[in-house]
Amino acid sequence: MTHYPNTQLFIDGAWCAGSTRHSMPVRNPASAEVIGELACASPADLERAVAAAQRGFAAWRRISAFERYKIMRKAAQLLRDRVESVATLMTLEQGKPLAEARMEIMAGADTIDWFAEEARRAYGRVIPARQEGVYQLVVKEPVGPVAAFTPWNFPINQIVRKLSAALAAGCSIVVKAPEETPASPAELIRVFADAGVPAGCVNLVFGEPAEISNYLIAHPGIRKISFTGSTQVGKQLASLAGLHMKRMTMELGGHAPVIIFDDADVATAAKTMVASKFRNAGQVCVSPTRFLVQEGIFKRFVDEFLKHTQQLQVGDGLHSDTKMGPLANPRRIAALEALTEDVRQQHGKVHTGGHRIGDRGNFWAPTVVTELPNSARAMNEEPFGPMVMINPFGSFEDAVTEANRLPVGLAAYAWTQSAKTAHNIAAAVETGMISINHLGLGTPETPFGGVKDSGYGSEGGTEAIEAYLNPKFVSQFGL
């Protein structure tokens, strides 16, 4: 399948154009060619979506957790059945290699399954009373209609966590999906509709991001906000949500440190972290970026890292031999050009990459920089692309100081063969997640979220569904 469809809105159980018939073009990042159009929502369309979500919530909350579970499990299987067609759409609009698109979709199905099970386990509790004849109960109730805002780097994964948690809890949802990558999110919404989720429970809109966020967050019909994106935008939306007393989950930017100690398995660490770093062309919120390598193995690690980096085949994600696709949009090219120019001005050593590939599409060469001072922009701004900075460190304290220097704290990585060092570094780094000696982040059953300017709340594990539930205390005397 190579046909790319025009994408419509999904409101109150029906696919439709926007009321003003306004649309936006969708481009293939590998060729810069327009491959389709997407419908844009007007304020009138947003009002319809919220009204539908309110009606959907009234119906969906009355459906038993067991019935919600069965519908969600059916949606997960439908997504698996359609993996090839949806993966092709994702690669066409986002650029990532087909193998990565397939993995994202299959992981999305696993996420739906996980939250379907959690729907049956949203337990309350009984609290022993101080007075005879009194029953004290805590009952979990769905918070209400949700507005979710998601980015383009993982068109399925970023939505499916919010969507699945909301539906499992008994909430309805209005999803504002990314305009750059609309077709694969639309197919995710389709599997839920085809699985039997009632009309109005799931709604999908596109359009001007600021206009949509301002409208939905302020709307009294929306009870919870979930946002994934940059810290800058997240703070603006959090401020707006705070004005309207809306519950929030914020998964914001990071700048993940990777700490490689002298006793690490250098070959395994380098090979593993190259695969992680250049996945999705580095456009990953938990992407390893600031490598801190202890002085005794610094040169050996750099050499090993370069060896694997230089073997990466960059190209169109539809080609079977491609290991890294294009950046998702021209904005990322401009950002990396500016960061690379600053690297050179700061006298960092560019060992490989540092330039655009060709003049067609958004291709950027995997870039490895060493010995870059902390005054460089790339050491302070998340590159969100295929750029790695590798610097040496001396003591454990030096590594911790640098790892904690920035105001963000989403993810971190460490490599060591010492149990003591592993324990100490896990305790010392200010981060929401840390993975030691392997890649262990992002499974449905584990918490996913940050601290400091990287946001708050979790989008995984048992913690995730709690944000979509209100605990109600019931105290009853007699019968």
C-alpha positions in Angstrom: 0.0 0.0 0.0 1.5 3.3 -1.1 -1.7 5.4 -1.3 -1.9 8.1 1.3 -5.5 9.3 2.1 -6.8 12.7 2.9 -7.6 12.8 6.6 -10.9 14.0 8.1 -12.0 14.9 11.6 -13.9 12.3 13.7 -16.7 13.8 15.7 -19.6 12.1 17.4 -18.9 8.8 15.6 -18.6 10.2 12.1 -15.8 11.2 9.8 -16.3 14.7 8.4 -14.7 17.8 6.9 -14.3 20.9 9.0 -17.3 23.3 8.9 -15.3 25.9 7.0 -13.8 23.3 4.6 -10.3 24.6 5.5 -7.5 22.1 5.0 -3.7 21.8 5.3 -1.2 19.9 3.1 0.7 16.9 4.4 4.2 16.4 3.1 6.4 13.3 2.9 9.6 14.3 4.8 11.7 12.1 2.5 10.8 14.0 -0.6 9.1 17.2 0.6 6.2 16.4 -1.8 2.6 17.0 -0.8 1.0 13.6 -0.4 -2.4 14.5 1.1 -4.6 17.0 2.9 -6.1 17.1 6.3 -9.3 18.8 7.5 -9.0 21.6 10.0 -11.5 22.2 12.8 -13.2 25.5 13.4 -14.5 26.7 16.8 -17.9 25.3 15.8 -16.3 21.9 15.1 -14.5 22.0 18.5 -17.8 22.8 20.2 -19.4 19.8 18.5 -16.6 17.6 19.6 -16.8 18.7 23.2 -20.6 18.3 23.2 -20.2 14.8 21.7 -17.6 13.9 24.3 -20.0 15.0 27.1 -22.7 12.7 25.7 -20.2 10.0 25.1 -19.0 10.2 28.7 -22.5 9.9 30.0 -22.9 6.6 28.1 -19.4 5.2 28.5 -19.1 5.6 32.2 -22.2 3.4 32.6 -20.6 0.6 30.7 -19.0 -1.9 33.1 -15.3 -2.2 33.4 -15.5 -5.7 32.0 -17.4 -4.6 28.9 -14.9 -1.7 28.4 -12.1 -4.3 28.7 -13.6 -6.4 25.9 -14.1 -3.5 23.5 -10.5 -2.3 24.1 -9.0 -5.8 23.6 -10.9 -6.0 20.3 -9.4 -2.6 19.3 -5.9 -3.8 20.1 -6.3 -6.9 17.9 -7.7 -4.8 15.0 -4.6 -2.5 15.3 -2.4 -5.6 15.1 -4.3 -6.9 12.1 -3.8 -3.6 10.2 -0.1 -3.1 11.2 1.2 -3.2 7.6 -1.1 -0.6 6.1 -0.9 1.8 9.2 3.0 1.4 9.3 3.2 2.5 5.6 1.1 5.6 6.3 3.3 6.4 9.3 6.5 6.2 7.3 5.1 8.2 4.5 4.0 11.1 6.8 6.7 10.9 9.5 9.7 9.4 7.8 10.8 6.7 10.3 11.8 3.3 8.8 9.1 0.8 8.3 10.5 -1.5 10.9 10.3 1.2 13.5 6.8 2.1 12.5 5.7 -1.5 12.8 7.3 -1.7 16.3 5.5 1.5 17.4 2.1 0.1 16.2 2.6 -3.3 17.9 3.7 -1.5 21.1 0.5 0.6 20.8 -1.6 -2.5 20.7 0.2 -3.8 23.8 -0.6 -0.5 25.5 -4.3 -0.9 24.7 -4.2 -4.4 26.2 -2.5 -3.2 29.3 -5.0 -0.4 30.0 -7.9 -2.7 29.2 -6.8 -4.9 32.0 -6.3 -1.9 34.3 -10.0 -1.0 33.7 -10.9 -4.1 35.7 -8.5 -3.3 38.5 -9.3 0.3 39.3 -10.0 -0.7 42.9 -11.3 1.5 45.7 -11.0 0.5 49.3 -12.7 0.1 52.7 -11.4 2.2 55.5 -12.0 1.0 59.1 -14.4 3.4 60.9 -14.1 4.8 64.4 -17.8 4.3 65.1 -19.7 1.1 65.1 -22.2 0.7 62.2 -20.3 3.1 59.9 -19.0 2.0 56.5 -16.2 4.1 55.0 -15.6 3.6 51.3 -13.3 5.1 48.7 -14.9 4.8 45.2 -13.0 5.6 42.0 -15.0 7.5 39.4 -14.0 8.7 36.0 -12.9 12.4 35.9 -14.9 13.3 32.8 -14.2 14.3 29.2 -10.4 14.6 28.4 -8.6 16.8 26.0 -5.3 15.3 24.7 -2.6 17.1 22.8 0.1 15.0 21.1 3.3 15.6 18.9 4.4 14.2 15.6 7.4 12.1 16.6 5.4 9.0 17.6 2.0 9.5 16.0 0.5 6.3 17.5 2.4 5.9 20.7 1.8 9.4 22.0 -1.9 9.2 21.5 -2.5 5.6 22.5 -1.3 6.1 26.1 -3.7 8.9 26.7 -6.6 7.4 24.8 -6.3 4.0 26.4 -6.0 5.3 30.0 -9.0 7.6 29.5 -11.2 4.9 28.0 -10.1 2.3 30.6 -11.1 4.8 33.4 -14.5 5.4 31.8 -13.7 8.9 30.4 -14.4 10.2 26.9 -11.7 12.1 25.0 -11.1 14.8 22.3 -7.7 14.1 20.7 -5.8 17.0 19.1 -3.4 15.0 16.9 -0.4 16.4 15.1 -1.0 18.1 11.8 2.3 16.8 10.3 1.3 13.2 10.8 -2.5 12.9 10.7 -3.3 9.6 8.9 -1.8 7.1 11.3 -3.6 8.7 14.3 -6.8 8.6 12.3 -6.3 4.8 11.8 -5.8 4.4 15.6 -9.1 6.2 16.2 -10.7 4.0 13.5 -9.9 0.8 15.3 -11.6 2.0 18.4 -14.7 3.0 16.5 -14.7 -0.3 14.6 -14.3 -2.2 17.9 -17.6 -0.7 19.2 -16.7 2.3 21.3 -20.0 4.3 21.4 -20.3 7.5 19.3 -18.9 10.6 21.1 -16.5 8.7 23.4 -13.6 9.3 21.0 -13.2 12.4 18.9 -10.3 13.6 16.7 -9.5 17.1 15.6 -6.7 18.9 13.7 -6.0 22.6 13.0 -4.2 25.6 14.5 -2.6 24.3 17.7 -2.9 27.4 19.8 -6.5 28.0 18.8 -7.5 24.5 19.6 -5.7 24.3 22.9 -7.0 27.7 24.1 -10.6 26.6 23.2 -10.5 23.1 24.7 -8.6 23.8 27.9 -10.9 26.7 28.8 -14.1 24.8 27.9 -16.1 23.9 31.0 -17.0 20.5 29.4 -13.4 19.4 29.5 -12.3 18.0 32.9 -8.7 16.9 32.3 -5.8 17.9 30.1 -3.0 15.6 28.9 -0.1 17.1 26.9 3.1 15.7 25.4 5.5 18.2 23.9 8.1 20.9 24.6 8.6 22.4 28.1 8.0 25.9 26.7 4.6 25.0 25.3 3.8 22.8 28.2 4.3 25.6 30.7 1.9 27.8 28.7 -0.8 25.1 28.6 -0.3 24.3 32.3 -0.8 28.0 33.1 -4.0 28.1 31.1 -5.2 24.8 32.7 -4.5 26.2 36.1 -6.7 29.2 35.5 -9.6 26.8 34.9 -8.7 24.3 37.7 -8.2 21.5 35.2 -6.3 18.3 36.2 -3.1 17.9 34.1 -0.6 15.3 33.0 2.4 16.9 31.4 5.1 14.9 29.6 7.6 17.5 28.5 11.1 17.8 27.1 14.3 16.2 28.3 18.0 16.2 27.6 19.0 12.7 28.7 22.4 12.1 30.2 24.2 8.8 29.6 26.9 8.1 32.2 29.5 5.5 31.2 31.8 4.4 34.0 35.3 3.0 33.6 34.1 -0.6 34.4 31.3 -0.6 31.8 31.1 -3.1 29.0 32.2 -0.6 26.3 31.4 -2.6 23.2 27.8 -3.4 24.4 27.2 0.1 25.7 28.3 1.8 22.5 26.3 -0.5 20.2 23.2 -0.3 22.3 23.3 3.4 22.7 23.9 4.1 19.0 20.7 2.1 18.3 18.8 4.0 20.9 20.2 7.5 20.0 19.4 7.3 16.3 16.0 5.6 16.6 13.5 7.9 14.9 16.4 10.1 13.9 16.9 11.1 17.5 13.4 12.7 17.6 12.6 11.0 20.9 11.9 12.7 24.2 14.0 10.1 26.1 16.7 10.0 23.5 20.2 9.7 25.0 22.0 12.9 24.2 24.6 14.1 26.7 27.2 11.3 27.0 29.4 11.5 30.0 32.3 9.0 29.7 34.8 8.4 32.4 38.3 9.4 31.4 39.9 5.9 31.5 37.7 4.6 28.7 36.8 7.9 26.9 38.8 7.4 23.7 37.8 3.7 23.4 34.1 4.5 23.8 34.2 7.3 21.3 35.9 5.0 18.7 33.4 2.3 19.3 30.5 4.7 19.1 31.8 6.2 15.9 32.2 2.8 14.3 28.5 1.9 14.8 27.3 5.4 13.9 29.2 5.5 10.6 27.6 2.2 9.6 24.0 3.6 9.7 22.3 3.7 6.4 20.3 6.9 6.1 17.5 7.0 3.5 13.8 6.8 2.7 12.0 4.9 5.5 10.2 2.8 2.8 13.5 1.2 1.7 14.3 -2.0 3.4 18.0 -1.2 4.0 17.3 2.2 5.7 18.3 2.3 9.4 17.6 6.0 9.9 15.0 8.1 8.0 14.6 11.8 7.5 13.8 14.4 10.1 10.0 14.9 10.3 10.0 18.5 9.1 12.2 21.3 7.8 12.2 23.0 11.2 14.4 20.3 12.6 16.9 20.8 9.8 17.1 24.5 10.6 17.5 23.8 14.3 20.4 21.3 13.8 22.1 23.7 11.4 22.1 26.4 14.0 23.3 24.0 16.8 26.1 22.7 14.6 27.3 26.2 13.7 27.4 27.0 17.4 29.3 23.7 18.0 32.0 24.9 15.6 32.1 28.4 17.2 32.5 26.7 20.6 35.4 24.6 19.2 33.7 21.3 19.7 35.1 18.4 17.7 32.7 17.1 15.0 33.9 13.6 14.3 31.2 12.6 11.9 28.1 14.2 10.4 27.2 17.8 11.1 25.6 18.4 7.8 22.5 18.0 5.7 22.4 15.1 3.2 21.3 16.1 -0.3 18.8 18.9 -1.1 15.6 16.8 -1.3 13.8 15.9 1.9 14.9 16.4 5.5 17.9 14.2 5.7 20.6 14.9 8.3 23.8 12.9 8.8 24.2 11.2 12.2 26.4 13.6 14.1 28.9 12.9 16.9 30.6 15.8 18.8 33.2 15.6 21.5 34.7 17.9 24.1 32.0 20.5 23.8 31.9 23.1 26.6 28.8 23.6 28.7 28.4 27.1 27.2 27.4 25.5 23.9 23.8 25.6 22.9 23.6 21.9 22.3 24.7 21.2 25.9 21.7 23.2 27.1 19.0 22.8 24.4 17.6 19.4 23.5 18.8 18.8 19.9 15.8 16.5 19.2 17.6 15.1 16.3 20.6 12.8 15.4 23.2 14.7 17.4 25.3 13.3 20.2 27.7 15.1 22.5 30.3 13.0 24.3 32.5 14.6 27.1 34.9 13.0 29.6 34.4 13.1 33.4 36.7 12.3 36.3 34.8 11.3 39.5 31.4 10.1 40.3 30.5 13.5 41.7 31.6 15.2 38.5 29.2 13.0 36.5 26.3 13.6 38.9 26.9 17.4 38.8 26.7 17.5 35.1 23.8 15.1 34.8 21.8 17.3 37.2 22.9 20.7 35.8 19.9 21.3 33.6 16.4 22.1 34.8 14.9 19.1 33.0 14.8 15.5 34.3 12.9 13.1 32.1 15.2 10.1 31.4 18.8 9.1 32.1 21.0 6.1 31.4 24.1 4.6 33.0 26.5 1.8 32.3 28.6 0.1 35.0 29.4 -3.5 36.2 29.4 -2.4 39.9 26.2 -3.0 41.8 27.2 -0.3 44.3 27.8 2.3 41.5 24.5 1.4 39.9 22.6 1.9 43.2 24.4 5.2 43.9 23.8 6.6 40.4 20.2 5.7 40.4 19.7 7.5 43.7 21.8 10.6 42.7 20.4 11.5 39.3 17.4 13.8 39.3 15.2 12.1 36.7 11.8 10.5 36.4 13.3 7.4 34.8 16.8 5.8 34.6 17.8 2.7 32.8 21.1 0.9 33.8 23.0 -1.5 31.5 20.1 -1.9 29.0 17.2 0.0 27.4 14.3 -0.5 29.8 12.0 2.6 29.4 8.6 2.9 27.9 6.8 -0.4 28.4 3.1 -0.1 29.2 3.4 -1.6 32.7 6.1 0.9 33.9 5.8 4.5 34.9 6.7 7.1 32.2 7.2 10.7 33.2 9.6 13.3 34.4 10.5 15.7 37.2 11.5 19.3 37.3 10.8 21.1 34.0 10.1 17.7 32.3 6.6 17.7 33.7 4.6 15.7 36.1 2.3 12.7 36.1 2.8 9.3 34.5 1.7 7.9 31.2 2.5 4.3 32.0 2.1 1.7 34.8 -0.6 1.6 37.4 0.1 5.3 38.1 -1.2 6.4 34.7 -4.9 5.5 35.1 -5.1 7.3 38.5 -4.9 10.7 36.8 -8.2 9.9 35.0 -10.0 8.8 38.2 -11.5 10.9 41.0 -11.5 9.2 44.5 -14.9 9.7 46.1 -15.2 9.1 49.9 -18.5 7.6 51.0 -19.3 7.5 54.7 -22.5 5.6 55.6 -24.2 4.9 58.9 -26.6 2.0 59.2 -28.6 0.4 56.4 
